[in-house]
């Protein structure tokens, strides 16, 4: 790797950058910082493939966008010198992998962008422990991020638009796309709000007769049905017999598809689409016959298997459906919740960790903070608050470019569990500092 000075016009962005969205206000602030103090951190770029080609950004697209904003305003020209570190001999996969890791580490990607980035790393053959060490994400967080790739288009847009939160979106991922869209309508109307409510709406105890792909005359048990006895409101009471007949029918489908496709496999549980790529023609490639936890069978055709480390697949599989009935689970949960509350009263340190984690994960900015976003008005008090934000970010090893209160707002993105694990190593004084600040 060599360090050189390039003209701004000799640099271009990468079309494969995992980050698709950039906060304009953040870029604005970064541009002002560069104008005042210069570019304090080098860009990392890949060497061009030909003499006329431009250098592709690996790390530093936010800084590049800020420079282009200054160029548009006439504060700098296209010959503005940019210090860069040039990496030689990189393949497209190498560039994508480096950009992905850099983004996850530094740029506060949205959960959906993180999911796409992680899936790319796994498909590129990266091992799970390497991804964890490079990104700082736990296996649990990586699993939950990948579940977001199973969201329907409507639910995905609802998450992006802020109509549902991350915890709700993760619960939606347990259902098929049709189920997700039906439940989304109920959520948006306020009928079913909490993640637990969404899960209850998805995971019914008894399988619906409409789900059966076998000849129902083979079923010898009894039913629960309404007066109209329609399939969608009629249920198998003998769940074990239903599951066995459904599995036998699914195995028969696998045998049939194996005759007409490159391969066919049975998969039980939640289908992980991120593990596969799509063939150009649906008639080629392989087929997954997936039996979902509620007994529904889905057929996924035209699939190609990338060379993925199977240990990653095992580690990242979603948790299986609970084996206990809802009344017993509710009974145990109520006792557990009361016991936890009692335990917290006797452990003030642990109670403060939870309090701070919730404050960090659910931080909502006051309108007074947003009032100064346009830069037209300056507030010395806001400078002091941003300095305090820099201190808080430092507690978690974050060294953002020109940090502001916005960086604290997006530090854990409504993920209380991730925030909880992050605050545990902090001292009592640091916990107190964060609690008082927020």
C-alpha positions, 0 to 999 in steps of 0.5 A, a space after each residue: 500500500 502506498 500513500 499519494 496525493 490525487 486530484 478530486 477528479 481522479 477518484 470515484 465511488 464504488 457501485 458496490 458500497 454496502 451503504 446506500 443511504 447517506 445522512 445529508 446533514 451529517 455530510 454537511 457537518 463533515 464538509 464544514 469541518 473539512 473546510 475549517 480544518 482540512 481533510 484529517 484522514 486519508 481516503 483508502 482507494 484501489 489502484 485503477 485497472 487502466 491508465 484512464 480509469 479512476 481510483 475506486 473508493 474502498 473507505 471514506 465515501 462520506 469524506 468524498 461526498 463532503 469534498 464534492 459538496 464543497 466543490 459544488 459550492 465553489 469552496 474548492 476546485 476539481 484539482 483539490 489535492 486529496 491524500 489517499 492510501 492506494 491498495 494494489 492488486 485487489 479483486 472486486 471481491 477484495 474491494 467489496 469485503 474491505 468496504 463492507 467491514 469498514 462500513 459496519 465498523 465505522 459508518 453506522 449502517 442501517 440494520 438492513 444495510 448491515 444485513 446485506 453487508 453481512 450476507 455478502 461477507 458470508 457468501 464470499 466465504 468469510 468465517 463467522 468468527 472473523 466477521 464477529 472480530 472485524 465488525 464487533 457484532 455478536 452472533 446473536 446480532 448477526 442472526 437477527 440482522 440476516 432475518 431482516 432479509 426475509 421481510 416482505 417488500 411492504 414490511 421492509 418499506 415500513 421499517 425504512 419509513 419508521 412505521 415499525 421499529 427494528 424489534 417488530 421487524 425481526 418478529 415479522 421475519 418469522 412469517 411468510 410474505 403473505 402473512 407479514 403483509 396481513 399482520 402489517 395492516 393490523 400493526 399499522 392500525 394499532 391492533 397488534 403492536 409489541 413484538 410478542 403480539 406479532 409473534 403470537 399472531 404468526 405462531 399459532 398452536 394448531 395448524 390450519 387445514 388450508 396448509 396441508 399439501 397431503 390428501 386430508 382423507 389420510 388424517 384420522 384425528 379430529 378438527 376444530 372448526 367454526 360453523 362455516 367449516 371453511 379451510 382457513 378457519 378449520 384446524 387439525 387437533 392432532 398436531 403430530 399426525 399433521 406434521 408427519 403427513 406434511 413431512 411425507 408429502 414434502 419429501 415426495 415433492 423433493 423426489 419429484 423436483 430432483 428429477 427435473 432440477 439440478 438438485 432438490 432438498 428438504 429444509 425445515 424451519 425458517 428459510 434463509 434466502 441469504 444463503 442462496 443466489 438466483 439462477 438466471 432461469 428458474 428451470 435450472 439450479 436447485 429447489 428447496 422445499 421448506 416446511 415452515 414452523 407453522 406447517 406451511 410448505 414453500 417451494 423455492 426454485 432456481 437456486 444456486 449454492 455459493 460456497 458458504 462455510 457450513 459452520 456459519 449456517 449452523 451457528 446462524 440458524 434461527 432458534 426453533 419454535 418453542 415446544 411448550 404451549 402458550 399458557 405454560 410459557 406465559 405462566 413461566 414468563 410472569 414468574 420470571 419477570 417478577 423474579 427479575 424485578 425483585 433481583 434488580 432491586 437488590 443489585 443497583 449496579 445491574 439496574 443502572 446498566 439496564 437503565 443506561 442501555 435502554 436510554 442509549 437504545 431509545 434516545 429521542 432528540 429534543 426539537 431544540 437539537 434539531 433547530 440548529 441543524 441547518 447551520 444558520 444559527 450557532 449555539 455555544 451550548 450545542 457545542 458543549 453538548 456535542 463535546 459531551 457526545 464525543 465523550 460518550 462515544 469514546 466510552 464505546 471506542 467510537 472515534 467518529 469524524 466531527 461527532 455530534 449528538 446524532 451519532 449518539 442517537 444512532 449508536 445502537 439503533 433501538 437494539 437494547 440488548 446490544 446496548 446492554 452488553 456494551 455498557 457492562 464494562 463501563 465504570 460506575 462513573 461512566 454509567 452515571 455520566 451517560 444517565 445524567 447526560 441523556 
